[in-house]
Amino acid sequence: MKKVITYGTFDLLHYGHVNLLQRAKELGDYLIVAISTDEFNWNKKQKKCYFSYEERKRLVEAIRYVDLVIPEENWEQKVEDVKEFKVDTFVIGDDWEGKFDFLKDYCEVVYLPRTPEISTTQIKKDLKK
Ligand code: C2G
């Protein structure tokens, strides 16, 4: 079984997120999604989420491509996660191009093109108009 992992906040879930998860699943047979906790988002990513971790987890778990959701609590857990879950491929959007190349010592690293024109930030801006 080829296992894939990806990480993200996935707030205000939208089709850009789903496009990423669909392509991530196509890279293997089992997709693990590590969702940033509220504390990690606020303290380390300076992101204030609309939905709580539990709500974001519930939404992402409902996506057909997703097999397991785990919490992302810090920047440092990726190597341990790859080892613990015996992950073959780490995948993330190319807005992170190169940032996680250190994982190449442990698994394949793939950066996928983002879906243009949609983002949680843009949704929030549009809703304020
Ligand atoms: N994404 C995408 N297209 C968009 C928006 C997002 O492909 N229009 C992808 C991002 O590249 C990322 C995933 O969807 O791979 C989740 O996006 P975010 O929730 O914004 O995640 P981010 O804040 O980038 O967190 O340790 C890594 C971080 O947790 C990544």
Boltz pocket constraint, residues with backbone or C-beta under 6 A from the ligand:
constraints:
  - pocket:
      binder: B
      contacts: [[A, 6], [A, 7], [A, 8], [A, 9], [A, 10], [A, 11], [A, 16], [A, 17], [A, 19], [A, 20], [A, 34], [A, 36], [A, 72], [A, 74], [A, 75], [A, 91], [A, 92], [A, 93], [A, 94], [A, 95], [A, 96], [A, 112], [A, 113], [A, 114], [A, 115], [A, 116], [A, 117], [A, 118], [A, 119], [A, 120]]
      max_distance: 6.0
